Amino acid sequence: MPRLLAPHSAHPGADDLAVQAAAAQLARGALLGLPTETVYGLAADATQANAVQRIFVAKGRPTDHPLIVHLPVRWEAGVAHFAAEVPAFARALMRAFWPGPLTVILPRQPGVAAAAAGGQASVGLRCPAHPVAQAVLQAAQAQGVMGVAAPSANRFGRVSPTTAQHVVNEFDALSGDELLVLDGGACAVGIESTIIDATRGHPVLLRPGMLTPAQLEAACGQPLRLPHEVDSQPAPRASGTLESHYAPRARVRLMPEHQLHQALDQATSTLRPGKVAVYATQRPAQPELLWRPMPTHAADCARELFAVLRELDDQGVDTIWVQSPPGTPDWQGVSDRLLRAAA
């Protein structure tokens, strides 16, 4: 069973005993469950190939599927260590949104973090805003760890974790020596970072998150493009962009509100009590169905989405019927996760 530790405060210093234990875990090449504001990461020193390999093995993740490297709050040295080039628009995005839920993909320094990059010539970098993550990253940097590779701390393709207990449950077969989980509370954002590709001369959106296109364009002074709108070399592979991802064990069925309630009415006689759950803004007419109210604000829904999917899985349901979110820009990240969960 993984070892679970909590810092003495919500805003620990680098000298906190739990933070120091976490930094030592990273420095010796072992795995760490790292809280961030988005989701919990399964972290290892990005420059130790053997440590990075432990992430891939634990998750069951293909080794050509790249990981995001997390940097401490004074991120300039880390960016220079991992990235060969930083376009002006990329640096403007970093200054606007770091620390925060934004990943920027840049050309990679040759010979650095090749395993974490999935063998690509690019690398994804992020500076998380969570105070516990920052304390760990700064303490680890003092021990020679320049950056920490940290994909979501779940089995590959499954629902991301937003509490420390989710991580412990996900990797309960690992020992305390193999995995230390640092408890930083529930994640404040709840879905993974926005990913911008900065390797092809323009800001290209590879994965939406809680930052809207308007916010990103205002910060970098350029229009945001989609992958098919850039005619140069193919987009780099990036975390969380597979068609099927973030999926619970139960089947997810995604429908607009009117269609969902119509489908429920038509299927009333065949719905098995305890086996169908509904995640929607309005309670269904069928009292035998498990219902979780969907928040009407995007940020609130993002914060709880993965926890709700995990909870309903734990209830043993076969199917989760989910109301499609609004099509407005602020809901883009939630919509993306639900579409992939339902794929």
N, C-alpha and C positions, 0 to 999 in steps of 0.2 A: 504494500500500500504506500502511495506517495506520502511524503512528510508535509504537513501543513503548518505554516508559520504566519503570524500577523505582526506587523510593525506596532510599536507602542502608541503611535498616533496616526491620524489620517494624512498628516504632512510630515513624514519622518525626515530626519537628516541622514546624511551618508554614514554617520556613526551609529545609527540604530542597529541593534544586534541582529534583527531579522534581515535588515538591508545588507549588512555585512555578510551574513550567511548566504544570502542570495548572490552577492557579487563573487564570493569565493566559489560557489557552485558553478557559475559561468566561467570563471577563470580556469577551473580544473577540467573544463570540457564536458560537464554534466548538464542536464536539462533543468529548466526553471519554468514554472507556471507564473507568468508575469501579468499583473493587472495593467490594463491601459484604459483610456476613456472609451474606446470602441468596443473591443472584446478582449478576453484573456488570450495571451499568446503562449505558445510552447517555444521557449527561448533557449538559444545557445550562442556562444561566441561565433560571430559571423566569419571570422578569419581562421577558425580551426575546422578543417574539413571533416575530421572524425566526429567532432561535436555536431556539426551540421547534419552529418549522416544519421546521427541518432534521432534527429527530428524526423527525417524521412521514414526511418524504420518504425518509430513509435506511431506515427500518423498513418502508415501505409500509403504514403504519398509518393507518386512518381518522382524520381530524382531530377527530371528535366522540368519540373513545375516550380518556378522560382519562388523564393522567399523574400519578404520585405525586411530590410535592415533598419533597426531602430537606433536613433542617435540621442545623446544627451543634449540638454537645452542650449549649451554653447556648441552649436552644430557645425560651425564653419570648418573646424579641423576634421571632423568626421566626413563631411562632404568632400573635402580635398583628398582624404585618404581613400575613399571608395569611388569617387567619380572622376573621370578624365576631363569632363567638360561640363559647364553649367551655363546654358543659354540665359540671356538676360530675363526673359519672361519666366523661366523656371525659378531664378533667384527671387524675382518679385513675388511669386507664389509662396515661396518659403518664408519670406519676410512677413507676408500678410497672414499666413495660417499656421506657422510653426511657433510654439508647440501646438499641435492640433491634429484633426482627423484627415490629413492629406498625405498621400504618398506620391512622390515624383520619381519617375523612371528616367535615368540619365546614362550616358555612355560610361562603361565601367573601366576603372584603372586596370590595365593588363596585370594578371597575376594576383589580383586581390579578390577574395570572396567568390571564386568561380563556382564552388559547390553551392553556396547560398543563391547564386544567380541562375542556377539550373543550367550552367554551361553557356549562358548567353553573354554577349558583349555589352550588356546593359545591366543596371542594378536599380532596384527600387529602394528609395530612402524615405524615412519618416522620422519625425521628432514628436513623440507622444506627449500629451498634456497631463497625464495622470501623475500626481505628485509622488506616489510610491514608485512608479516606473522611472521617473526622473531621478529619484534618490538612488535607485539600483544602478541605473546607467552611469551616473556620475561616480558611484563607488566602484563599479566594475572598470571604468576607464582608468581610475587610479591604480588598478591591478593589471593594466595593459590591454583591456578589452575595448577596442575602438568602436565597435558597433555590435548589435545583438540581432541575429536573425530570429524572427518570431512570427510564424504563421499562427492562425487561430488554433487554440489548444483543444482540438477535437480530432476524431478519426476523419480521414480524408473524405470530403464530400458531405459530411454530416453537419448537424446544427452546431453553430459556434457557441462557445461558453461565455456567459456573462457574470458568473460568480466563481469563486474559488472552488466551491463544492462541485460545480459542474466539471471542473478539470479533474478533481480527485476521482469522481465517478467514472469519467471517460477513460482514465489510465490507471484503474485500480490494480492492474496486474504488475505495474512497475513498483520497484522498491523505493524506500526513502532515499537511498543513495543515488538511484537513477533519476528521480524526479522530486524536487522541492517545489511546493506550490506556495506562493506568497499571497496572502489574503488582503486585497485592497478594497474590499466591498464590491457592491454591484456596479457594473459599468454604467457610466452616465450617458453615453451616446447609444451604445447597444448594437450597432451594426458597423461593419468594417469601414475603413477609410476610403475616401474618394481616391482613385488612381488616375494620374495625368502622365501620359507619355510625353517626354520632352526630348526624345532622341531624333525626331524627324523634322525639326525646324518650326513646328507649330505645337501649341498645346492640344493634345488629343485625349479625349475622355475615354478611358478604358473600362473603368468601373465607377458608377455613381455612388455617392454616399450622402451625407447630410449637408454638404456644401452645394449650393445651387449653381447652375451654369452662370447666372448673372453675377453672383459673388466672385466666381473664378475669373470671369472676363473683366470685371471691374478691377481686380487686383493685378492682372498681368497685362492689361491693355491690348489684348488680342481676342478675336473671336475663338471660341472653343470649337474644335472639330471632332467629328466621330471617325472611327477607324476607316470606314469605307470612303471617307471624303479626302483621304490623303493618298496620293498616287505613288509615293516613293516606296521604299522597302516595306515589307510587311511589319505589322505591329509586333512589338516584343510580347512574348508570353507573359502573363501577369496573374497574380493570385486572384482566385474567386471569379474567374471569367469563363469557366466551363459552363456549358448549357445546363447541366444538372449539378446542383451544388446546394449547400445549406439545408439538406433534406432530412426530415425526421424519419423514423421507421414507418410511421403511418403515411398513407397516401394523402397528398395535399391536392385539393380541388379548388381552383380559384375562379370566382364568378362575380359579375356585377351584382349589386344588392338586390335588384328586382328579380334577376334570374335565379339567384341563390334561394330566395324565399319561395319562388315558384317551383323550383326543383324540390325543395323540402316538402311542399304541399303535395306534389305529385308522388313523392316516394314515401309518404308517411307509413304506409302499410308494410314496407320492406325495411325500414330503418330499425336496426337492432339496438335496444337500449344499452348504453354504456360503450357502444362500439363506434358511434359517430359523434364528433365534436364540431361545434360551430364557433368561428371567430368572426364576429360581425358587430356592427354598431347597435343593432336592435336584437332583442331576445327573440328566438324563433318561437312559433306557436306550439311546437311539440315539447312538452315539459320533460320528456324522457331523454332529451338530448343534452349533452354537456355543452354549456355555453360560456364563452369568455368574451366580455365586452371589448370591442376594438376601440381604442381612443380615436377621437376625431381630429387630433393634432398630430402631424407627422413625427415630431420629435418624441412625443409620448409613446407613440406606437413603436418607433424604432427602439426605444429604450427597453421595451418589454417583449418585443417580438420573439426573439430566440428563447427566452425563458418560458414564454407561453407554449411554444412548440415542444419544448422539452417536457414541460409539465403534462401536456396532453398525451405525449408519448408514454410517460410514466403511468398515466391512467389506463393504458392498454387499449386505446381506441385504434380502430383500423383505418379510419378516414377522418380528415380534418377539412371541413368546408369553410373556405375563407372568402370574405367579401373583398373584392378588388378595391384597392385604394383609389383615391381621386387621381386624375391625370395631371395634376399641377406639379411644377418643378420641385417643390419642397418634399413631395412624396416619391421622387424618382428612386432614391436609395432603397426605401421599403419595397416599392414595386419590383425592383430588380431582384431582391432577395426572395420574394414570394414567387416570382416567375421561375426562378431557378429551382426553388424547393418543389414546385409543382411539375417540373419538366419530366 
